[in-house]
């Protein structure tokens, strides 16, 4: 059975139209995400940073930050994709807290059963733990959703627009797909994977849009140069 190719997608009018529709939806979802998240994307994070210390243990979820001691009841570190590392903590009252983490960080990688940590509780969520002079956020900590949505836009919008351009270009031409069309579609695929890789490469500085863009831009430029070279290399369409 022949494997589908970028040129094969563009040779079929039906496949081109379906690809175009998928690209438009892809871009629209990214735009909606940015419009809804960017304006108030740091509201919870700002409230958390400005929250005062609780004078005493709150009886219910509160806007102040309450710091207390916990004992590590269990640590589960995993390398499985889509699964988070987890740490089970027990308070002095015997209540168990299940916490999850997006990375090993400076704390949980060295934790063991019976270790003592200091936890911060805000709005009823355990948002941060500290031990040995280091601290680490849990996945319940408020995040900069503005940066997160901008990074998502960087990953989704450029390749979506490139796919849209290639498909519209193809539908406006009666002859078969040109090398430029195939190169544009290939560039979209490359830029998409560069976008997925960039946040991982910039992870050392946290979830930061500008750091991610600094990694993404050179990769995108190199891919664009490669697409240009492919387009101008000859007139025959690669199979």
N, C-alpha and C positions, 0 to 999 in steps of 0.2 A: 504493500500500500504506500503510495507516494506521500512524503511528508509535506505538510503545508509550508509555504514560503511567503515572504513579504511580497514578492512579485506575484505569486499565485493569488494572494488576497486581492491585489489591485487589478488582476486580470478579470476577476468576477465582479460584475456590477452589483449583484446581490450581496456578496461579501463586503464590498466596498461601502455600500449603504449601511449595512449592519455595523460595520466598524466605525463609520461616521457617527451613527446614533449613539453607540457606546461611548465614543470620545466626548460627544456633547454632554451626555449625562455625567461623565467623569468630571469634566470641567465645572459643570453646574453644581455638583455636590461640593467641590472644593470651594467655590465661590460662596455658597450658602454657609459652609462651615466658617469661613473667614468673616463673613458679614455678621454672623450671630455670636462669634466668640471673641473677635478682636476688640470691640469697643469696651466690654467689661471683663476682659480676660484676666485681669490681675486683681479683681475686686476681692476675692477670698484671700488671695496671697497677701494683699496689702492689709486686710483686716487681721490676718494671723500675725504679721510682723508687728502691727501696732497694738496687739492685745497685751494688756498688763498681766502680771502674775496674780494668780488667785491668792487672796489672803488666807483661805482655808479650803479644805476639800469641798467642791461644789456638790450639792445634792442632785443636780440634774445637769445636762449639757449646758455649758456656759461659754460666754465670749472671752473669758479670761483663760490664761494658760496655767494649768495645774501640773506641777512636777512631783513625781513620786518614785519610789524604788520598786523594782520588779526583780523577780528571780527567773532565770531562763529555765523553762520546763522542757524545751525541745527545740532543736534546730534541724531544718530540712532544706538542704541545698540541692538544687537540681540544675541539670544542663539541658533539660528537655525544652524544645522550642515552644513558646506560648505559655510556659509555666513559670511562676515567680518563686523565688526563695522565700521561705516562711520561717518565722520564729514564734514559738508559743511562750508567752510570759505569764507569770502568776504574781498577782498583787498580794500585799500583806493581808488582805481580807479573804484570800483564797480564790478570788475571781480570775478566770483565765482570759487572756487577750491573745487572739490570733493576729499576727502582723505579717505583712508581705512586703517584699522589697524588689525593686527593679534591677538592682545590681548588688554585688557583694560588698561594695563600699568599704569604708575604713573600720566598720564595727562588726557586722554579722559574720564575716569570714573567719574571725578568730573567736567566736562565741562557742561555748559548750554548755551542756546541761549543768545547772547549779550556779552558773555565773550570775553576778548582780549587775543590773543596768539601771540607769535613770531614764524614765520615760516622761514625755510631755503629752498631756491630754488637752485637747481643745475641741469644743462643741461635741464632746462625748467621743471623739476619735483619738486614738493614740497616733500622734503624728510624727514623733521623733524619739529615738533612743540614743543614749550616750554612755560610753564606757572608756576608761583609760585615756581620758582627755580628748576623745574623738566623738563626733556625733554623726548620725545618719537619719535621713528622712524615711518614713514608711510610705507605702503607696497611698495611704490615707491623708498624707500631708497635702495642703493646697498647692497647686502647681500654677505656673505661668501659662494659662491657656492661650494667651495671645501669641507667645512664642510657639507653642505647640501647633496652633492653627496655621500660623505663617509657614512653619516647616511643612505641614501637610499640603499647603498651597504650592510650595516650592516643588514638592514631590509630584503633585498631580497636575497642576495647570500647564507648565511648559510642554510635557509630553502630550497632554490632551490637545493642546493647540496645534502641535506639530502633526498629530494624527489627523486632526480636522483639516488642516491645510493640505496634506497629502491626498486625502479622500476627495475633497472638493476639487482639487487640481485634476485628479483622475476622472471624476464624473463630468468635468467640463471639457474633456478631451475624448474624441471619438476613437482615436487610435489606441493601441495598447499602452501600458504604463511605461514611462520613460525612466532612465536611470535616476534622474532627479527625484521622481516620485518615490522610487524604492529607497533611495538614500534618505529622503525625508522621513519615511516610515521607520527605517532602521535607526535613524537618529533619535526618533521618539522613544523607541525601545531602550536605546542606550542611555538617554537622559533620564528615563524613569528609573532604571537600575542605579544610575549615579545618585539620584535623589534618595533612594532607599539606603544606599551605602553611606551617604554623607553624614546623617545624624550619628551613626555608629562611630565614624572616624572622629567626629567632634565631641564625642561623649565625655572626654576628659574635662571639658569646661561646663558640663551640664547641658540642659536643654536650652540652647542658645541659638536664635535664628541667624545672627550674623556669623557666628562660628561655622554653622552648617552651610551657609551660603558661601563662605570663604573656601570650603572644601568642594562644594558643588560646582562653582563657577569654572575653575580650571579644567575639571573633568568635562564639563559641558563644552568648553571651547575646543578641547582636544577632539571630542566626538564630532563637533561641527566641522573641524578641519578634515577629519577622516571622511565624513560624508561628502565634503566638497571634492576631495581627491577622488573618491569613488565616482562621483558624478562626471568629472572631467576626464576620467581615465580613458574612456572610449565611448562609442555610440551604440554598441550592442548591449542588449539587456542581459544581465547575468541570470543564469538559470538556477 
